[in-house]
Amino acid sequence: MKHIAFVLTAFMLLKSFFALSQPGSLDTSFSSNGKKTKPPGTGYAVAMQPDGKILVAGSHVNGLSANLMVARFEANGNPDKSFGRNGKTIIDFGSYSEAYAIAIQPNGKIIAAGTIMQDFAVVRFKPNGNLDSNFGVNGKVTTDFEGKGDAVKFVAIQPDSKILVIGTAFDSGGEQSKFALARYNPNGTLDNSFGKGGKVATTVDIYKFDNGSAFILQPNGKIVAAGFSYDANTEYDFTLIRYKSNGKVDSSFGTNGFTTTDFNGFDLATAIGAQQNGKMIVTGYSDFFNSVIDLARYTKNGMLDSSFGTNGKVVTNIGGISDKAYSMAIQPDNKIIIAGSSFNGSDNDFVLVRYKPNGNIDKDFGDKGIVLTGFENDDIARGVTLQPDGKIVAAGSSDSDLALARYNAVDALYHLNNENISTAKNINDGPVNAGINTYPNPVQSVLNIVFKNTGTLQITINIYNINGKLIISKDVQSTTQLDLKQLTPGTYLIKINDETGKELYSGKVIKQ
């Protein structure tokens, strides 16, 4: 009987352990219950440092105004008191300001971007949270487009270290708007080789209600921007625009450079990402009331991909009165994580939804693909990112406080150090890598890539960080070298495809 009792007890403990670590369950090693609130303020974007620390960009309310804020947390959810003042840095521009986007440079410096006095605002911090006086004016840059209502919504660091941002620019009357992009040199000055004096403003439709939300950088250096535009017949639609690296609209994309997608009324695209095959996922939501979460997948050239969902589109009703998607992360196994909010009639909760690569909801995640997390009364997840171990970090707000939650994702194809990635073969291992050799690995500066029997096909080499973000892309036709010395030490994915998209090589490289 004792033996039976012991077995039953062990079984129940094991069952409990697996229940706690199920994909989508809260990670109780983070802030004791998987959730963290404070400091006061709102989180809009989240980024993961190579050392596991978590950065959140947002705002700190100051009376009737707000100040741009960046907060940093230890991997266990505690505030990192070595950053700024007790874990946060608040920048008082002297007027209303917020940060809606964040990015980390290879040297560890931090870029936060948003709005100040209705202009684009870009701020650079040292790794300790202090303003970097070598950037702009005392660490700060403001950019005006047409006089009123300019705000950055997304920022990324290009492989050449230039800083690219996207958002919306309103006219002087604050009534009509455009997609707005700006590119800055590493010191914060506008890059005159981009657009007109470093700025690009694009009108999609004659009604001039166009809003930019996010972008991706394609391996060839082109920029695919996502947002939404007004059309008299279909109201607001998802909108994609592709730009050449110099800021000019690329007419080979979609229809004369543009693609619009109608779902149901007010369709607002909020985020864009790319799967390993280069296909683009755009998410957002339809309608302001009784809203639903939308997804669409596009080919590299801007056409809806009919193999995804229903004719390229997926609509998800969580079951609440109003469901909204604000951010997205794509796992290395091409599964798609959407973060946002769901309103049940009395309050909002954080919502995560995970989809399979083909657009079907992944029912192995959370409760049949959906996770709802409540903090207080008004809980909204506005940013999401992935840790190296596959865990999911969502950031946003709960009432008047910044809010963070971390979730398990044990089935994600991560754990690089344990060689458990099934979609990425080990270096020099298996037929997919036949005829290709890379060395040295680990690497300190130059990675040699030797090809055999590749013929005359163009070869594309892509280097991704462990969150799946494209860091380096290079097109070659023969043996080459990649200079990796600017990369932060850590583990990276390397994928090599021929011009038909066929995968020739997949593995990892360790940067020392």
N, C-alpha and C positions, 0 to 999 in steps of 0.2 A: 504493500500500500504506500509506504514511504517513497518507493521508487516511482510509482505511478504519480504520486503527488508532486515529486520533483520534476518529472517529465512535463506534467501539465503546467507547473509554474514556469519552467523554462520556455515552454511553448508560448505561454501568454506573454512573457517578457519579450520574446523574439517577435511575436505578432505586434506588440505595442511599439517596438523599435521600428519595424518596417512601416507601421502606420504613421509614425512621426516623421519618417523620412520620405514618405510618398511624394512624388512630383507635385508641386503646388502647395504642400503643407508648409506652415510657418516654421522657420528654422529657429528652434528655441535656444540655440547657442548664441543668437544675436539678441542682445539686450534682454535676456532671460525668457522672453515670450515671443520673440520674432518681430517685435514692433518697438519703435522708438519715436517719441515726440519731444519737442524742444530743439532748438531755442524758439522763441516767438518769431513768427514770420511765415513765409510761404516758399515752398520749394517748387521750382519749375523744371530743373534739369539735374541729372546725376551723372557722374563719371567715376570710373574706378582707376586708382593709381596702381602702378605695377607692384607696390608693396602691400596691396590689399586695403589701403585706406580709401574711404569713400568721400567724394566731394559733391556738395549740393549747392547749386546756384539758385538765388531767388531774391526775396526782398524782406526787409525788416520794417514793420509799421512804426511810424514815428508821428503820433498824433493823427492829423488828417493827411499826412504825407507818407512816403515810403522811401527807404534807402536801399540801394543795391547791396546784397549780402552774399557771401560765400562761406559755407560752413564745412568743416572736415571732421569725419568720424573715424575712430579706430575700427579695425575689422570686427570687433565684438560689439560695435554699436555705441561705445562710449565716445563722448566728444574728445577730439584730439587737442589737448590743451597746449600743445606746442605750436598750434596754428593760430595766427592772429591773436585775439584776446579770448582766452578760454574756449578756443575751438571755432571761432568765427571772426570774420572781418566784415565790417560794415562801412561802406563808403558813402559819405554825405556829399553829394554834388551841389548841395544848396537848393535843390529842387527835387521833384518827384522822380525817382529812378528805380528800375527793377532789372534783374538779370534773368533772361529767359533761356540762356544757353551757356554751355561750358565745354571747354576742351583743354587737353593737357599736351603741352609741347614735349618733344623727345628729351629736352633738358630738364624736365620737371616743372617748368614754369606753367602758370595756369591762366587761361584766357576765359574771362566771363564777358558775356555780351547781352545787351538788351536795349533799354531806352533811357534817355535823360532829357528832360525838357523838350520832349517830342522829337528828338534826334536819335540816330543810331549811337549807341554807347558801347565801346570796347575797352576793357580794362585788363591789364596784365599784373599778376601777382608773382612774387617769388615763391618758392616752395614752402616758405614759412608763413605765408599769408600777408606779408608786407607788400605794398605797392612797389612795382619795378620802375624806378625812375628812368631807366634806359628805354622805356616804351612811351611814345607819345609825349604828353606833357605831364610829368610826374606820375606816369603809369596809366594815364587816361587819354582816350581819343573819342571825340564826338564828330559825327558826320551828318550834315543836313542834306536832304534831297530837294524837296520842293516847298518846304516851309512849315509843315505841320503834320504831326501824327506818325513820325518815323520810328519803327521799332524792329530790332533784330530778333528773330525767332530761332535761329540755328547758326552754329559756328563749327568750322573744322579747320584743321591744319593740313595744308597741302604737303606732298612729299618734298617740295622745295622750300618748306618752312613758311611760305606765305599764308596769311590768315584770310579765309573766305567766310563771309557772312551773308545771310539772306533774311529778308523780312518784308515789310510792307511800307510804302511811302505814300502819304496822302498829299493832295494839292494844298495850296495855301488856304483854301476854304474848308479843308478837312472833310470834304465830301467824296471826292473821287480818289481811287487808289491804284497803285501799280505794284507788280513784283519788283522788289528792289534788292540788288546785290552790291556788295562792296568788297574789294580785295585790298589787303594791306601788306606792305613789306614787313619783314620781321621786327623792324624798329617802330612800327605803328604808322608810318606815313602811307598815304594812299598809293597804290600801285598804278602808275600812269599807263602801263601796258594793258590794263584791263578796262574795257568800256571807254567811257569818257572821263578821264581824270581819276580812274579807279572805281567809278560807279556805273551801274547799269540799272535802268528803270524800264520795265516792259509792260505795255498795254496788250492784253489778250483780246478783249472784245470792245466794241464801240461804246459800250456802256461804262467802261472804265471803273469797274468794281473788281479789282484783281488783288489777290493777297498771297504772298509767298510764305511758306511754312518751313520747308527743309530742303535739303539737296543731298545727292550722292556724287562722288567723283568717280567717273568711269576709268578703267585702266588706261585708256588713250588720252586722259587729261580733260575730256569733255565733262560738262557739269549738267546733271539732270535735276532740275528744280521742280518741287511739288508744292501745290497750293490749291486755291480755288478761285473761280471767276464767275461773274454773273452773266447769264444769258436770258433774254426776254422770254424764250419759250420753255426753258427747263430750269429757270432760276439759277442757283449756284451749282456748279459742277466741279468735280475733281479736275485739276489742270496740271499737265506736265509741260515743261519747256526745256529743251536742251540747248545749252550754250557751248560754243567753242571755247577753248582755253583763254581766248582773248576777250571773251564777254559777248561776242556776236551770236545771235540766234542761229542755230544749226538747222538749215532748211531740210536736211536729209532725215530728220527725226519727225515721226508722226506725220502731220499735214503741215508742211511749211514750218516745221520746228515746234509745233504745238500738238498736244493731245488732250481732249476733254472727255470726261466720262460722267454720264448722268446715272444716278441711282434712283433718288426719289425726293424731288424738291430741293431743299437746301442741303447740298452735299459738300461738306467741308473737309478737305484733306489736311491732315496734321503732321504726318510723318512718312518717310520713305526709307527703304532699305533694299539691299541687293542680296539675292541668294548666290550660292557658289557658282552657279551656271551663268551668272550675270543678269538673270531676269529680275525685274524690279517689283517690289511689293509696296503699295501705297495704302495707308489706312487713314481713317477719319470717321465721321459720323454724318447721318442724314437727319435734317430737321432739328429745330431747337427744342421742341416739345415732342414727347413720345419718340425720342430719337433712337436710332439703332446704329450698331457698329458696322462699318463698311470696310471691305478689303478689295483690292484689285491687283492683278498681276499683269505686267507688261513685258514684252520682249525688249531686247536691247535697243531696238529702233522705235519703240514707243507705241507698239500695237498691243491691244488687249490679247492676252494669252488664253485661248479658248480651252486649254487643257486644265485651267485653274478654276475651281468652283463651277459656276454656271456661266458659260461664255466669258470667263475671265473675272467674274465678280462673285463676292461672298457677302451676304448680309446676315448679321447675328443679332438676335433679340435676347438679351440676358434674362428678361422676364420682369424687369423693373419698368417704371414709367418712362425713364429717360436713361439711355446708355450712351456713353461717349468714349472714344479712343483718342488719347493725346500723344502716345509715344509707342515705340516699337523696338524690339530687339530680335535679331535673327540668329538662332543657334547654328553652330558649325554643321549640324545635321540637317539644316535648312528648315527646321520647325520655326514657327513664327510666334513670338510673344507680343501680345497687345496689352497695354496698360492704360487705364482710364478710370471712369467712375460709373456707378449705377445708382440711380435714384429710385427708391422703393415707395415713394409717396410721403415719407416722413423725413428721411435723411439720405445722404450719399454715402456709399462705401467705395473703398478701393476696389477695382475689378481688374483681374488678369484673365486673359483668354489665350489658350495655346492652340495653334492650328498645325496640322501636318503640312508637309511641303506642297501638297496638291490643293490646299484650302479647306479640307475637311477638319472639323474640330477634333482635337486629340483628346479622346475620352479617358485616356490614362492619366490626365493631368487634372488635379483638383477634383471637383464634382462634375464629372462628365465634360471636362475641358474648361471649366470656369472656376475661378476662385474669388470669393468676396471677403474683404477684410474690413472690419469696423474698428474705429478708434473712439471717436466721440460722436458728433452729430453730422458734421459736414466734412467727409473724407474724400479727397480727390487725388489720384495718382497722376502726375503730369510727366514724370520721367521714369525710364526703366533702363537698366543695364545688366550685363552678365559678368559674374566673377569668373576667374580662371577655372574654378572647380565646377562651374555650371550653375551655381546658385544664382538666383534672380534677386536683384535689388530694385525696389520701386520707391520713388520719392515723390512727395507732394505736400499736401497740407491737411491738417485736421483742425477744424475751427480756425483759431488764430495762431496755431503752432505749425512749424515745419514737421513733417511726418515721414518716417522711413519704415519699410518692412522688407524682410529678407525671407525668401522661399527656397525650399529644397527643389532640386531638379536632378535626382540621382540617375535618371535614365539618359540624361543628356550625354552627347558624345564628347566628353571632355577627359579630364585626368591624363593630361599629356605625359606627365612624368611616369605614369604606370603603363604607357603604351596601349591605352584602351580605346583609341579612336578607330572605329571601324570604317569610317569614310576616308581616313587618311592613312595610307600604308606607311610603314616605317621606312626610314631612309634606306635606299638601296635594297629594298625587300619586296619581292613579288613581281609578277609580270608587268604591272602597271609602270614600274620604274625601269624596265629593261632598256638599256642603251643610254641611260642618263646617270651621271655621277655628280655628287656635290661634295665639296670639301673646302676647308676643314669644318668639322662640326663636333664640338662647339666652335664658334667663330668669334674673333675679336674685331675684325674690320672687313676684310674682303672675302666674300664667298665665291668660290669657283664653281661654275656649272658647266659640265662637259656633256655634249650631245654626240650621239653616234647614230648614223643612219636616219637622220631626220628629213632628208631630201631637201626640197626647196620650199617647204611649207613655213609660214611664219609661226613662230613660237611665242606664246605669251607667258611670262613668269610673273606670278602674283605672290606677294608676301602679306600675310594677315597677322594681326595680333591675336591673342587668345580670346578676345571678345568677338572675333570674326570681322573686325574692321580692316579694310584694305589699307595697307601702309605704303607699299611699293609696288609698282607695276612697270614691266619693261617688255617691249616687243623685240625679238631677236630672230636670227636665222641660223645661228651657229653658236659654238662655245663662247661663253661670256663670263663677266665678273660683275658682282653686285657689291657696292660699297655699303656696308651695314653699320659703319662706326657711329652714325648718328642715332641709331636705335637704342632705346633703354634696355639694359640687360634683362633677359627673360627668354621665354619660349615663344616661338612664332611658327605659324603654319606656312608652308610653301607649296604652291600648286602650279603645275605647268600644263598648259593646254596647247593643242595646235589650232590653226585658224578655223577649223571646222567645229571647235568646241570639245573635241575628244581629249580626255584627260590622259596625259602621258606620265605624269609624276605627281605624287602627293605624299607629303611627310612633314617633318618638323625640323626646325633649325634652332639651336640654342645660342643666343647672343650673350657673350661674357662681358 
